[in-house]
């Protein structure tokens, strides 16, 4: 009996991902302005254990060493984000040359080590100065974002082949404006749709700016979580449809179809505005690719008390769950990619984040730290990805989340996603077994998965 081949297509792109506030540290160094996450993390009671990103992984000072970790993995690409306030301390206007220089040096270091830079313009850390002017609730933010994007394109597009405007705008709206568990910490049903819409307007304006100044590729990154009904009851099916529209179509639809799914008006009621038709000419800009972040699925049940969806996820029995309470369900990755193609067409896709938080000790107890659950998660999801490609999905690459353990937003340092373990007391980096597997996957272009 011959084994199935899991070799990926020639030219498939292998990378890993991080974000600025989660790893850089030194958020106010060298003239940088504060971000909403700097402010949120220093607000008592908002972060687990009072953790902040003041030091994080100290990547701001250790980026050269971290690029060597990437090289040791054999990474072909590295997806990072730019701290807007590091470059534009007031969010608009004056450029901070030292902040811009940091990203220029990082890009050069990556290129010198044969690693393609993939830059995300906004991964949640909005300049606090712009939040003081309304942040994502101010329509002017589309122009602020385009001006910031233009600064970055002019500085780095000669060396950065791939850009993303926004990362997971759903999280910004849901966590930051509806439920208040993430920066900027608002809880307002009327604000959430406005934050959604202005993020998508900003993304469109950023893409327009790239068409004027850029020469490579630009897209936007969405987190997609497939929804499955708990039962065949009409109520559960309707709840599943609402949950799917809210999470998976709320942002992709205006970007790729120029409209919002009708379920949003049902979900938000009189809090959902009628947006100007001309706005959708801005939100729907041609993209070169879409990034998809996938972690888990949700099995959905109707619950009339659940705000605002009247739907809740149902925990499954006899399934493995990560430390963040997410079910390990690799078939959802295949279902996500095939659904995306069916709804939006044959757009080139990248998995821009995929990973898992499982317990690791605070201090590494071996030269290579054993992490069998994460290693198993990685293996299963990469095999599923290969199946999606065989089914005709136009998938171009994969970025593991995350290169190293880091600040998991309001959960602080309590959840570890990294391929490399970080001892936050000493900043020692130690490879995990999952890093060893990933290096072998990259080296064999997936061939090692056959074992």
Helices and strands as residue ranges (DSSP letters): E 13-17, H 20-23, G 29-31, H 36-41, G 48-50, H 59-73, E 77-81, H 84-87, H 97-112, E 116-122, H 128-131, G 135-137, H 141-156, E 162-167, H 169-171, I 172-178, H 189-213, E 217-223, E 227-229, H 234-244, I 245-249, H 252-256, H 263-268, G 269-271, H 279-283, E 289-293, E 298-302, E 311-313, H 331-344, E 349-353, H 372-390, E 395-401, G 409-414, E 420-423, E 428-431, H 433-444, G 447-450
